């Protein structure tokens, strides 16, 4: 039986370190960061939903459904994951897994989902996340739809917000990804543009 993986693009934060606004709409080498993220994520999943709060019209050019957080108060990435799980359950029945992607990291691996799935199958883990240089990146992860109810209860009834506190309750496989070799030097594939200076640095690697 084939496994169906749906995807959520996490853009629900407030971008305080970037000075506010939608950092995923900032241009990178002439294209919005979000366009680059979509181009990498879309081939890896059966479909995508964009998790973003506020007026969805500002994302109209990208042609994706937009879903605001199902937990109020800018509750962080876990709220985006739960939003994606809920959306997939309602609009993409038959989905088994949800892949989450951060919208401020335009260089993430094109084989991310394949490798996360392989790790789960090899270890019997409940979920998997990416890692690089010995550091986990839990916003780049694969989540089972079967745990949607448990995550909802943890967030709404317990007030849980931290991703690592949630994943600690289950078997988590961490998949290490190597540095990328580029013409301008080594690049962490999960490099993220959180601040204006990060965006300037990303320009150096934008041809990667």
N, C-alpha and C positions, 0 to 999 in steps of 0.2 A: 504494500500500500504506500502510495506516495505521501510525503509530508508537505503540508502547505505552510509556508512562512509568510506572514504579512509584515509590513514595516511601518514604524512611526518615526517621524522626524521631530526631534525635540527642540522647539523654539519658544517655549512658554516662559522663559526667564525674563528678568527685567533689565538685563545688560548694564548693570550699574557701573562695572569697570570700564565699559566702552563709552560711558556717558549717556546711557539710556537709548531708547529706540530699539529697532530690530537690527541687531548686528548681522544677522544672516542676509539682510538686504544691502549691506555695504558692498561696494564694488571691490573685486579682486581681479586685477589685470583685465578690467573692462567688463567683467561679468559679475552678477551678484553671487556672493558666497553660496546662497541657497541653490542657485542653478548648478553649481559644481557638486554640491552635496547630492542633489537629486540625480544627477548624471551617474554618480557612483553607486547610489543606493538602489535605484530603480531596477537595474538588471538582476539584483540579488534576491528580490522578493516578488511575491505574487501581486502586490499592490501596495500603495503608500497612503498614509494620512498625515497631514501636517498638524502637529499639536502647537497651537499658538493662541494667545488670549487677545481680546480686543476685536476690532473690526476686521473680519476676514477678507474684505474687499482689497486690502493692500497686497494680498498674495494672489490675486486673480490671474495674473499673467502666467503663473506656474501650473495652472490646470489641475490642482490637487484639492481634494476635500480638506477642510480645515475644521479642527475640533478644539474647543477651549477646554481647559482643565475641568475635570469632573469633581475635583476637590478645590474648594475656594481658598483664596488667600495666598496665591503664589507658593504652593506647598512643595516646590522643587521637582527634580527629575522623576521621583516616584509617582507624582501626580500625572506627569506626562505618560509614564509607562501604563498606569491604570487607565488613563484616557484612551491610549492605543489599544489596550486589551478589550475595553468596552466597545470601542468602535469596530474592531475586527469581529468580535462576537456577534454584533448586530448587523453589520453591513458586509462582512465577508465570511459567512457561515462555512464551516469546513476547515477554517484555519486552525492549525495545531500550535503554532508558535508565533511570537511577536519579536521581530528584531528592532532594536532601538538604535537610533543614530543621532549624534549631536549635530546641530546645524552650524556650529562654529569651527568645525574641523574638516577642512576641504580636501584632505589628503588621505583619508582612511582607506584601508585595503579593499581592493575590488573582490577579494576572496574571503571577506570577513565572515559572512553568513555560512558559507560552506565549511570553513574551519571551525566555527563555533558548533555547528551541528555535528561535525565529526568528533569533536571532543566530548559532547554529550553522549553520543552513541558509544564511544570507546570506554567511557568511565561510568556510565549510568547516572551521571549527575542530573540534578533537577533543572539547572540553568547554567549558562556559561557567559563569561564576559571576556573582553580583550585585555591584554596587558602589553606593555613595552617598557624596556629598560627597568624591569622589575617592579613596575608600578601598574596597578589595576586601573582599568577605565570602565567603570560599571555602567556608564551611559551608552557604551557600545556593547550590547548584550543580547542574549536570546532568552526569552521568557516564555514559559508554558501557559497557554490559555487556561489550563485546568486549575491554576492557582489564582485566577482572577478574583474569586470570592474571598480568598484568604487575604489578598493584598488590600482589597476594599475594607475588610473588617479591621485590619491592622492600622490603616490610615484613618478611618472614620471613628472607630471605637477606642483605639489606643493612642491616636495622635502620632503615630510613627511617621517620620519624615526622612530619616537617613537611609540611603540605599544599602550601606554595608550592614546596618542592623537588620534589615529585611533579608538580605542574602545569607546572613549568618545562620538563619533558621533552616537552611536547606543545603543540599550538596551543590557547591558551586565549582565549576571547572574554569580555570583561568588559562587562556590561550595566549602565549607569548608571540608577539609579532616582531620581526627584526626591523632595524633601522633601514631606511631607504637610502640608497646611494644616488645622489643627484649631481648635476654639474656644478652646483654651488655648495656642495658638502653634504654630510649625512643629515637626514631628516627623520624625525620621529613621525610615523604615519598618523599619530593621534595628536599632532600639534594643533592647538586650538587658538583662535584669535579672540582673546578675552579683552585685550586692551588695544588702544590705538597703535602702540609700538609693536604689538604682536601682528597686527594687520600689515604694518610696514615690513616686518620680517617675512610674512607669508608672500608678499610680492616677489621676494627673491626666489621663492620655490614654485611660483605659480605655473611655470612651464612644465612642472613634474607630472 
